[in-house]
Amino acid sequence: MLTLTTEDVSAAVVELGLIEAAEIAGVWRELGSQEVSPEQFGSACVRRELLTGYQWERLRNGYRKGFFYGRTKVLYQAGAGSFARVYRAIAQDTGDILAVKVLRKRFSSDEAKCELFLREGRMGLMLRHPGIVRIEEVGKEGAGSFITMEFVEGQTLRELVKIRKGIDVVRGIDLASQLIDALAYAHGEGVTHRDLKASNVLVSAKGRAKLVDFGLASFAELAGKKKDELGKLRTVEYAALEVAGGVRGDDVRSDIFFLGTLLYLILSGRSVFKDSRDRAVRADPKRYADLEPLGKVAPHLPRDLVDIVNKMLTLKPKHRFQTVAEVKEALKPIQVRYADGDEIVSQEVPKPVRKATERTELKSEISEKPRIMVVEVSGKSQDSLRQFFSKQGFRVLVTENPKRALARFETIPPPADIILLSSQVLGHDAVSVFNALAPDPYLKKIPALLITSARQKELVSEAVEDDLRQVVTMPFKASDLLERVKILTGING
């Protein structure tokens, strides 16, 4: 490591354009002297938010490149793969937060890999759809190749399912519909994706699904001119499927098959394939013929939904849906069934059927139970809250959609005596619904609890509390949560 003086570092940050010279004066004033160590200087810059921790680490290690790509300034590393690194960055002209994907240094001299990487960016520049991550700039900075794109605050579908396991039918179909719309647009532009998989689907904190990485995409209309070249632009999985199905390398029905694997994952919580890093296993066409039926893996799913996914996963292309528009049309009746808020269901354990003479007593018993509506995305948290409050004698309703929950409370009579909102995943959506209650003449009488985490201080500061609406921050005791609910609802005991 280079031995750097404080003077070296302070000169470098100005020379590189990381900090304005006028701002350095403020650092010296805070420190009270220029006779400080480089670490003290760097810490002060980070504390004053003139540098990020990532920028300071690079500077102290002697790096003078990799801070800027095109019109963006790198803030910190957000992710990494075997092919490229992804950074969170800020646009210097607009202040927008963007993502910068940078080809790893070891590939910079490999012309084929550089071209494939830049091709991804150029392909993305031509696609403009809410369901496709927007590419802003493609270029080179010195020897490094980069792609600048919109920054999606959220996680990959793979990460989401790993946490949530199976996603409920309503949310699952919603995600599927978003992906279908994006693919329909791409196919309409003559572009097939060629690499549909869970890690290439980003799900924002607001639940918006976006396709990313069109690096292996191919233009259908160019197939005749560059058939051999385009045939190579596909993953091992696509190649094996198309060999087994006897179709060319840019068939839209291949995208439909792999879209089916995403729906299988979303609805069941597990991949249709057994994970393998062995290329020979992944390239074996038999792997795509022997799939465990979705109905067997997730027997709780509606039969018509299972049939749709099974048809998408048929080995022979002629037996699949022929376009993604057909898939969307097939899903419509299922969406309609849930359009009236069917995702909000009673989570009580069903009671045994009673004799006619007992039904009046049963009806009275249920109506007198206190009701709580839980607005939570995490399946694990849903189960935990449902079980806890059910044991305490509550009738529990569950939904993932805070806006839909708010709409239900606008009906007469309201569906529950109190609403419990979790902002841990829902974020601002949960807070906005929490804050919408008090100003409304009717909703102002509805008690509410907002559950936040210790990391969400900014969100907590936005929440407006009063006598009927309170914020609770994790961790907390279940007994304390129960006590809060009882006080807000006026339940005794």
SEVO-230459 format. One record per residue (C-alpha): x, y, z; residue in three letters. Coordinates in steps of 0.5 Angstrom, whole numbers, plus 500, padded with zeros to 3 digits. Example, Ala and Ser with C-alpha at 12.3 -4.5 7.8 and 13.67 -1.06 7.14 Angstrom:
REM residues 2
525491516Ala 527498514Ser 
This chain:
REM residues 493
500500500Met 502507498Leu 504512504Thr 500518503Leu 501524507Thr 494528509Thr 497534504Glu 497528498Asp 490526500Val 487533500Ser 490535494Ala 487528490Ala 480529492Val 480536489Val 484534483Glu 480528482Leu 473532483Gly 471529489Leu 470535493Ile 470542491Glu 476546494Ala 472551498Ala 469545502Glu 476543504Ile 476549508Ala 470547512Gly 474540514Val 480544516Trp 476549520Arg 472543524Glu 479539525Leu 482546528Gly 489544524Ser 492542518Gln 497538522Glu 492532522Val 493524520Ser 490522513Pro 485518517Glu 483524521Gln 482528515Phe 478522511Gly 474521517Ser 472528517Ala 470528510Cys 466522511Val 462525517Arg 461531513Arg 458527507Glu 463530502Leu 466523501Leu 463516502Thr 466510506Gly 467507499Tyr 471513496Gln 475514502Trp 477507502Glu 480507495Arg 483514496Leu 487511502Arg 489505498Asn 492509493Gly 487509487Tyr 486514483Arg 481511478Lys 474508478Gly 471514481Phe 467517475Phe 464513469Tyr 461518464Gly 456523467Arg 456519474Thr 460519480Lys 461512484Val 458512491Leu 459505493Tyr 459498491Gln 452495491Ala 453488488Gly 458484484Ala 458478479Gly 463474476Ser 463478470Phe 461485472Ala 461489479Arg 455494480Val 455501483Tyr 450506486Arg 452512483Ala 450519482Ile 449523476Ala 453530476Gln 448534472Asp 441532475Thr 443529482Gly 439522480Asp 441516483Ile 443511478Leu 447504478Ala 453503474Val 455496471Lys 462496470Val 466490467Leu 471487471Arg 478489470Lys 480482468Arg 476482462Phe 478489459Ser 483486454Ser 478480452Asp 475483445Glu 469478445Ala 467479452Lys 467487452Cys 463487446Glu 458482449Leu 458487455Phe 457493451Leu 452489447Arg 447489453Glu 448496454Gly 446498447Arg 440493446Met 438496453Gly 438503450Leu 433501445Met 428498450Leu 424503453Arg 418500458His 416501465Pro 418493466Gly 425494463Ile 431497467Val 432503463Arg 439504460Ile 442511460Glu 449511458Glu 454506455Val 461507454Gly 468506456Lys 472510461Glu 480509460Gly 480501459Ala 474500463Gly 467499460Ser 461501463Phe 453501463Ile 449506467Thr 442505468Met 436506473Glu 437504480Phe 432500483Val 431500490Glu 429493492Gly 432486491Gln 432480485Thr 426476485Leu 431470487Arg 432474493Glu 425475495Leu 423468494Val 429466498Lys 426470504Ile 418469502Arg 418462500Lys 412462496Gly 408468494Ile 401468495Asp 396468488Val 394475488Val 401478489Arg 404472484Gly 400474478Ile 401481479Asp 408480478Leu 407475473Ala 403480469Ser 408486470Gln 413481467Leu 409479461Ile 407486459Asp 415487459Ala 416481455Leu 410483450Ala 413490449Tyr 420487448Ala 417481443His 414487439Gly 420490438Glu 423484435Gly 427482441Val 427476445Thr 431476452His 435469452Arg 437469459Asp 430469463Leu 432467470Lys 430470477Ala 437474478Ser 435478472Asn 428480475Val 429486480Leu 423487485Val 423494487Ser 421496494Ala 414498492Lys 413492488Gly 415493481Arg 418488477Ala 423490472Lys 427485467Leu 434487467Val 440484463Asp 439483455Phe 446482454Gly 444475450Leu 438478447Ala 437477440Ser 433481434Phe 429476431Ala 429480424Glu 436479424Leu 436472424Ala 437471417Gly 443475416Lys 447473422Lys 444466424Lys 450463426Asp 452469431Glu 445470434Leu 445462435Gly 451463440Lys 447469444Leu 444464449Arg 445461455Thr 446454456Val 439453459Glu 436456453Tyr 440452448Ala 439445451Ala 431447451Leu 431449444Glu 435443442Val 430438445Ala 424442442Gly 427443435Gly 427450434Val 431456432Arg 435460437Gly 431466438Asp 424463438Asp 419467443Val 416461446Arg 423459449Ser 422466453Asp 415463455Ile 418457457Phe 423460462Phe 417465464Leu 414459466Gly 420457471Thr 419464474Leu 412463475Leu 413456478Tyr 418459483Leu 414465485Ile 408461487Leu 411455490Ser 417458493Gly 422453489Arg 426452483Ser 423447478Val 430445477Phe 435442481Lys 441447482Asp 447445479Ser 453448477Arg 455443472Asp 455445465Arg 453438463Ala 447437467Val 445444465Arg 446442458Ala 442436458Asp 436436454Pro 433431459Lys 433436464Arg 427440461Tyr 423434460Ala 422431467Asp 419437471Leu 416436477Glu 408438476Pro 407445480Leu 400442482Gly 404436486Lys 409441489Val 404447491Ala 397443492Pro 394449495His 394453488Leu 388454484Pro 387448478Arg 387453473Asp 393457475Leu 397450475Val 394448468Asp 397455465Ile 404454468Val 404447466Asn 402449459Lys 408454459Met 413449461Leu 411444456Thr 417441452Leu 414441445Lys 414449443Pro 407448439Lys 404445445His 406452449Arg 402458449Phe 405461442Gln 405469445Thr 406472452Val 399475450Ala 396469450Glu 399467457Val 396474459Lys 389472457Glu 389466460Ala 391469467Leu 385474466Lys 380470469Pro 384468475Ile 386476476Gln 378477476Val 376472481Arg 381476486Tyr 380483484Ala 375484489Asp 380484495Gly 380477495Asp 387477498Glu 384480504Ile 382473508Val 380471514Ser 386467517Gln 382464523Glu 382456523Val 376454521Pro 371451526Lys 367445525Pro 360445522Val 355446528Arg 347444528Lys 342449526Ala 340450533Thr 347453535Glu 348457529Arg 345463532Thr 350463538Glu 356462533Leu 354468529Lys 354472536Ser 361469538Glu 364471532Ile 361478531Ser 363480538Glu 371478537Lys 375484536Pro 378484529Arg 385486527Ile 387487520Met 395486519Val 398489513Val 405485512Glu 409483506Val 413477509Ser 410471509Gly 413469516Lys 411475519Ser 404474517Gln 404467520Asp 407469526Ser 402475527Leu 396471525Arg 398466530Gln 399470536Phe 393475535Phe 388468534Ser 391465540Lys 389472544Gln 382471541Gly 382476535Phe 379475528Arg 385476524Val 385479517Leu 391479512Val 393483506Thr 400485503Glu 397491500Asn 396498504Pro 392502499Lys 387496498Arg 387496506Ala 385503507Leu 380502501Ala 377497505Arg 376501511Phe 372506507Glu 366501507Thr 361501512Ile 362497517Pro 369497517Pro 373490516Pro 377491523Ala 377495529Asp 385496528Ile 390496523Ile 397494524Leu 402496518Leu 409494518Ser 413498514Ser 419494514Gln 418492507Val 413496505Leu 416502507Gly 413509505His 407506502Asp 405503510Ala 407510512Val 403514507Ser 397510509Val 398510517Phe 398518516Asn 392518511Ala 387516517Leu 387522522Ala 386527517Pro 380523514Asp 373525517Pro 371518517Tyr 378514518Leu 380518524Lys 376514528Lys 380508526Ile 386506531Pro 393504528Ala 400501529Leu 406502525Leu 411497526Ile 418499524Thr 425497525Ser 431501528Ala 434502521Arg 428506519Gln 429512523Lys 427517517Glu 421513516Leu 419514523Val 420521523Ser 415522517Glu 410518521Ala 404523525Val 402520531Glu 396521536Asp 392518541Asp 389513536Leu 395512532Arg 402510534Gln 409507532Val 412501535Val 420500533Thr 423493533Met 425489537Pro 419489542Phe 415484547Lys 409481544Ala 406482550Ser 407490549Asp 404489542Leu 398486545Leu 397491550Glu 398497545Arg 393494541Val 388493547Lys 389500549Ile 388503542Leu 381499541Thr 379500548Gly 379492550Ile 379490557Asn 383485560Gly 
